[in-house]
Every structure is written in structure tokens, then in C-alpha cells.
Amino acid sequence: EYQVIQQRKLTLDHLGEVIIYPRYPDQGEDMDYNLNLSPSHYLRNSLELLRHTKGIAEREM
């Protein structure tokens, strides 16, 4: 819906246009974010890291 109304993709830089308090992914200190990427890009990366971490934890059990 955002893309249809605004005629552009939703990126981290524009996240404040759709929610009052932008929620940026927190990957820790000394991390730079490309504000032109979509929030889902960072979400996919976080989910992949979670799957990887879960796999390691399950192997160690």
C-alpha cells in the first residue's frame, strides 16, 4: 500500500512515514545501516542468523 500511495519503496529511511516511532533493527554497536534498503532486508538477515544460531545450539545438545 505504501508503494502505491507514495510511488516509491518503503526503506528504513522512510519508515518514520508509516509508524510514529521508527523501530530500527539493532545488530549491536559499530554497525552502519543502509537507510535505502527495505526493513524486510534486515529482517531476512536476522531470521537467517536466528536459524543458524538455533542449528548450532541444537547440535551442541
C-alpha positions as CSV (number, residue, x, y, z in Angstrom):
1,E,0.0,0.0,0.0
2,Y,2.9,2.4,0.8
3,Q,4.4,1.9,-2.6
4,V,1.1,2.6,-4.3
5,I,0.4,5.8,-2.4
6,Q,4.0,7.2,-2.3
7,Q,5.2,5.8,-5.6
8,R,8.4,4.5,-4.0
9,K,9.6,1.5,-2.0
10,L,9.5,1.6,1.8
11,T,13.0,1.8,3.2
12,L,14.5,2.3,6.7
13,D,14.9,6.0,5.9
14,H,11.1,6.3,5.2
15,L,10.0,4.0,8.0
16,G,9.0,7.1,10.1
17,E,6.4,7.9,7.5
18,V,4.3,4.9,8.4
19,I,4.9,4.5,12.1
20,I,5.2,7.2,14.7
21,Y,8.4,5.9,16.3
22,P,10.7,4.1,13.8
23,R,12.0,0.8,15.0
24,Y,15.4,0.1,13.6
25,P,16.9,-3.3,13.8
26,D,19.6,-3.4,16.5
27,Q,22.6,-5.5,15.4
28,G,24.9,-4.1,18.1
29,E,27.5,-1.3,18.3
30,D,29.6,-0.1,15.4
31,M,27.1,-1.1,12.8
32,D,26.1,1.1,9.9
33,Y,22.7,0.7,8.2
34,N,21.9,1.5,4.6
35,L,18.8,3.5,5.0
36,N,17.9,2.9,1.4
37,L,17.3,-0.8,2.0
38,S,13.9,-2.2,2.9
39,P,13.2,-3.2,6.5
40,S,12.5,-6.7,5.2
41,H,16.1,-6.9,4.0
42,Y,17.3,-6.6,7.6
43,L,14.5,-8.9,8.9
44,R,15.6,-11.6,6.4
45,N,19.2,-11.3,7.7
46,S,18.1,-11.5,11.3
47,L,15.9,-14.6,10.6
48,E,18.8,-16.3,8.8
49,L,21.1,-15.6,11.8
50,L,18.5,-16.9,14.2
51,R,18.2,-20.2,12.1
52,H,21.9,-20.5,12.1
53,T,22.3,-20.0,15.8
54,K,19.4,-22.4,16.5
55,G,21.2,-25.0,14.4
56,I,24.4,-24.6,16.3
57,A,22.6,-24.8,19.7
58,E,20.7,-28.0,18.6
59,R,24.0,-29.7,17.5
60,E,25.6,-29.0,20.9
61,M,22.7,-30.5,22.9
